[in-house]
Amino acid sequence: MELRQILKQVALGRISPIQAARDIEAAREKNLGFARVDTDRMRRRGFPEVIFCQGKTPEQVAKIVTALYEAGQDVLATRTSADQYKAVQQVYPKAVYHEAARVLTLDAGPRAKPVGLVAVLCAGTTDIPVAEEAALVAERMGARVQRVYDVGVAGLHRLLHQLPVLRKARVLIVAAGMEGALPSVVGGLTECPIIAVPTSIGYGTSMQGTTALLAMLNTCVPGITVVNIDNGFGAGVAAALINRLPEKIRPPRNARKPRKPGPSKR
């Protein structure tokens, strides 16, 4: 029961203040024994708790999904396996499995119209799973998302063709493995905030994404924020929060015109 409903019940004399306090406390979390599901996060943060499925059993995932769904909240589960999805689907046939991103979604009600624009880029096709995780998370948090895939620095013409799209976005997510150069290149061509995501794609000295991570952390381009290796989820959340902010105010260009040289006064 939501806080307003509880308070309304108190005002109508249907429940006592003591019972209302108990109901409010119970509404903050659902204790499943193996997990305490934060059902109050929607009120505090504006989006529900997200389930990280890696390491959980299919049965545990299904029970956590039920706790969120019964609280009237949309479900988003990341790093979901096929077996975990099957366990949820048996209970909720409407659940959707986004295989490329390993993400499970279940809507508790109609979704709001997406707003703003988050552009999600990735350098190569092998980076798509991480980019898709970021894109889906941003979409679930209310952002309008446009995907721009396979635009790595090995063929800069592919990226340059997408500049009109990138320059319309409020925030960019850029995923890349190998040497991790794409966010720096994009940062030199655009002016909006960039969330860089190093991926664990590459040959030996890429060190499972460490090389890309260090390259992105050491970029000389201002305005780039870096998340952890393969952390499409974190990038999607950050981008969606930026996308929610009021429309950015651009500084006036040529606000002061240079004075023309004139005769000096003596």
N, C-alpha and C positions, 0 to 999 in steps of 0.2 A: 504494500500500500504506500502511495506517495505521501509526502509530508503534508501537502494541502488537504488531502483526503482525510488523513488522521486528525488534523486540526478541525476540520469541518465536523467530523464525528464527535469531537469533544464539545464544540459549540452547540451541536444539536442535542447534547446530553446522552448520546448513545453509548459512549465509552467514558471511563473516568480518566482524569489526568495521569494517574499512575499507570493505567493500561496503555495510554497514549505514549508515555515515556518508554515503556517496554516495546511497543510496536515500532517506535522510531529507532531504538537501538537495534532491533531485529532487522530493520530495513537496510541497515548499513552494510551488512554482510550476510552471506549464507555459508554456514559452517558445515562442510561435507566430511569433516574428519581428516581427510588427506589434503584438503584445500579449503581456504577461507575466501570465498568469491566476493569480490568488492562490488556489491550492487549499488553502492553510493557514488561510484566514480563518475557516473553520467551527470549527476547533479554538480559535483565539484569541478570536473574538467570539461564537461560538454560532450564527452564520448565514453562509451562503456569500456570496461576492462577487456583487454585482448588476451586470448588464450595462447600461450606458447606451448605447442603440443610435443615438442621434442623431449623424449624421456618419459612421457606419460603413457599409461596403458590406454587402449581404446575405450575401456569402460570408464576410466577416469575422465577422459575427454568428453564422453557422452554425458556424464553427470554434471560436469561444469557447464556444458552447453545448455542443459536443461535448467540449471539454476539461473543463468542469464536470461534465457528465453521466457521462463515463467515470471521473471521480474519485468517483462515487457521491453527488454533491451535487445537490439540487434547483436548478432554474434559474428565475431571475426576471430578466426583461429589461424595462427601461422605455423609453418614447418609441420604441416599435417601430412601424415602418411595415408596410403590407400586404406589400410586396415582401420585406422582411426576414423576416416571418413565413412566407411561402411557401418561402423558401430553407431555413428550419429545418424546416418541415413535410415537405419532401421527404425529409429524413434521419430525422426523428422524427415520424411521423404522430400520436403521442399529444400533441404540443405543443398548447397551448390559447392562442388569441388573444382577449384581452379588449378588444374594439374601443373601447368608450367611454373606457377608461383608457389605451389604447395600450400595454398590458402583455402580455408573453408569459410563459407558465409551462410548466414541464415537470417532472414529478415523477420522481425517481430511485427512490422507494420509497414505502411507505404513510406518510401524514401522521399526526402525533400529534393527539390530541384538543385542540381549542382551549381556552384558559383565560382567566380574568378577563373583562373587558368593556371594549372601546374603542368609544365612540359617535362616529360620523363625521357631522357636520352640514354642510350647505351652504345658503347664503342663497337661491340661485335655481337653476333648472334648468340654466342655462348654466355654473354652477360644478361640475356633476356630474363632468365628466372629471377635474378635479383631485381632487375628493373621492373618486372611484373609485380613482384611483391610490393615494391614502393608505390607503383601506380594504383594497385588495388586498395592499399591502405589509405592513400590520399583520397581516392574516390569514396571509400566508406566513411571518411570524415568530412564529406560534403564538397570536395573540390571537383571542378571540371578538369579532366585530365586529357592531355594529348600525348600520344606516344611517338617518339622519333628514334627508331632503332637502326643499328648497324651504320653508324656515322663516325667511325673511329678515325684517328689521325693518319692512318695508312692511305686514306683517300679523302683529302680535305674537301674536294669538290662536293662530296655527298653532304657534308656538314653545311657548307656555304649555301647550298640549295634550300636549306631549312631555316635560314636566318629570319625570314619574315614571320615564321611561326614562333621562333624563340624570342623574338623581340616583342611579341604580344603577351608573353607569359608574365605572371606576377612573381613566380619563383621557378627555378629549374632544378631538377634532380639529374645528376650526371653519373652514370655507373660505368666503370672501366677497370679492366685488369691489365695484364702485361706491365707496361711502364707507367700506366696511370696518367697519361698526358692530357686526355680529353677535357677534364674540367678546367685546366689552365687555358687551353685554347678557347673554349667556350667563354670563359671569363674575360678574355681579351676582346671578345666580339659583342658582348651584351652588357647590360647595366643592372639587371635585377639580381637578387640574392641567389646563390648557388649552393645546393647541398651535394657534396661529392661523396660517392660510394665506391670504395675500392673493392674489387671482386677477387676471388681466389683463382682466377683464370690466368694461365701462363706457363711457360717452361720453367725449368729448375730454379734459376735465380730470381724468379718472381716470388719464390718462397711463400706460396699459397696466399698471395695478396699483400704480403708485407712490403714488397717493393712499391706497389701502387699506393699503399697507405702512406709510406714515407714521402713519396713524390707529391702526393696531394697535400700533406701537411707542410711541405716545404715550398709550396707554390708562391710565386712572387705576385700573383694576382689578388688584389684585395676583394673582400666580400665572399670568399669561399669558406664554407664550413664543412668539416669532414666527419663522417660517422665511421663506425667500426667496419671491419672487413665483412662483406656480404650482408650488411645490415640494411636491407631494403626497407624493413619495417620502420626503423628509426628515422630514415630519410623521409619516408612517406608521412609520418606524424609531424616532423618538423616543417615540412613543406606545407602541409595542410593548415598548420597553425599560422604560418606566415600568410598564407592565402586568405585567411579569415580576417586579417587586420584591415582597417580602413584603407581606402585607396591611397596609394603613396602620393606624396606631394613632390613633384619634380621641381628642382631649383630653377628659377627663371634664367633663361639663357640670354647672354648679352644684356643683362640688366643695366649695366653701366656702359655706355658707349665711350670709347676712348676720345679724349678731347683733341681737337685739331690744334696743331701748333699755331700760335698767333704771335703778334708782336709783343715783345717783352716790355714791361714797364720799368722805367728807370727813375 
